[in-house]
Amino acid sequence: MRTFVGGQEAHGEAEFTELALGIDIDLFRGPLEFETDDERAAREDAARDVLADLVAMGEAGDEIAGWDALYADALTRTVPFLRAARGHRSGTGEAA
């Protein structure tokens, strides 16, 4: 079965969500792979700019942008499971 959003085929759940919502989840949540401090800083700067634009559009009356802003903001407070697990010290129950 194929899934299309706006004429584009979505290959997987993440791509479907990105196409449906119009936002890049990894931009706000962070990638599942390792990123350097510089890459993270650049991604977070871009995410702040996009979030500010979404908030402004929502306040101007774009209801979809307003909901996207809420979702994107919530994503900024999540930590991908794999990244969190890598920072966990084996057997101690404490984060590294």
C-alpha positions as CSV (number, residue, x, y, z in Angstrom):
1,M,0.0,0.0,0.0
2,R,1.3,3.5,-0.8
3,T,0.6,6.7,1.0
4,F,0.5,10.0,-0.6
5,V,0.2,13.5,0.9
6,G,-0.2,16.4,-1.4
7,G,0.9,14.4,-4.4
8,Q,4.1,13.2,-2.8
9,E,4.6,9.6,-1.7
10,A,5.5,9.1,1.9
11,H,8.0,6.4,2.6
12,G,7.5,5.6,6.3
13,E,5.9,7.2,9.3
14,A,8.3,10.0,9.8
15,E,8.1,11.1,6.2
16,F,4.3,10.9,6.3
17,T,4.2,13.1,9.4
18,E,6.6,15.6,7.9
19,L,4.5,15.8,4.7
20,A,1.2,16.0,6.6
21,L,2.3,18.6,9.1
22,G,4.7,20.5,7.0
23,I,7.5,20.4,9.6
24,D,10.7,18.4,9.8
25,I,10.6,16.4,13.1
26,D,14.4,15.9,13.2
27,L,14.8,19.7,13.1
28,F,13.0,20.1,16.4
29,R,13.6,16.8,18.1
30,G,17.2,16.2,16.9
31,P,18.4,13.3,14.7
32,L,18.7,9.8,16.0
33,E,22.3,9.7,14.9
34,F,25.2,11.5,16.5
35,E,25.6,15.2,15.8
36,T,28.5,17.4,16.7
37,D,28.1,20.4,19.0
38,D,28.3,22.7,16.0
39,E,25.7,20.8,14.0
40,R,23.4,20.8,17.1
41,A,23.8,24.5,17.6
42,A,23.0,25.2,13.9
43,R,20.0,22.9,14.0
44,E,18.7,24.5,17.2
45,D,19.2,28.0,15.7
46,A,17.2,27.0,12.6
47,A,14.5,25.4,14.7
48,R,14.1,28.5,16.8
49,D,13.7,30.6,13.7
50,V,11.1,28.2,12.2
51,L,9.3,28.0,15.5
52,A,9.2,31.8,15.7
53,D,7.7,32.0,12.2
54,L,5.1,29.4,13.0
55,V,4.1,31.2,16.2
56,A,3.8,34.5,14.3
57,M,1.7,32.9,11.6
58,G,-0.5,31.3,14.2
59,E,-1.0,34.6,16.0
60,A,-1.8,36.2,12.7
61,G,-4.7,33.8,12.3
62,D,-3.2,30.7,10.6
63,E,-4.7,28.0,12.7
64,I,-2.7,25.2,11.1
65,A,0.6,27.1,11.8
66,G,-0.5,27.6,15.3
67,W,-1.0,23.9,15.9
68,D,2.3,23.2,14.1
69,A,4.0,25.6,16.4
70,L,2.6,23.7,19.5
71,Y,3.7,20.4,18.1
72,A,7.2,21.7,17.1
73,D,7.6,23.3,20.5
74,A,6.7,20.0,22.2
75,L,9.3,18.2,20.0
76,T,12.0,20.5,21.3
77,R,11.5,19.0,24.8
78,T,11.9,15.4,23.7
79,V,15.0,13.3,23.6
80,P,15.1,10.5,21.0
81,F,15.3,7.1,22.8
82,L,18.4,5.9,21.1
83,R,20.3,9.1,22.0
84,A,19.1,8.9,25.6
85,A,20.1,5.2,25.8
86,R,23.7,6.0,24.6
87,G,24.1,8.5,27.4
88,H,23.0,5.9,30.0
89,R,25.7,4.1,31.9
90,S,25.2,0.4,31.8
91,G,24.2,-1.2,35.1
92,T,24.3,1.9,37.3
93,G,20.9,3.4,36.5
94,E,22.4,6.8,36.1
95,A,22.9,9.0,33.0
96,A,26.4,9.6,31.8
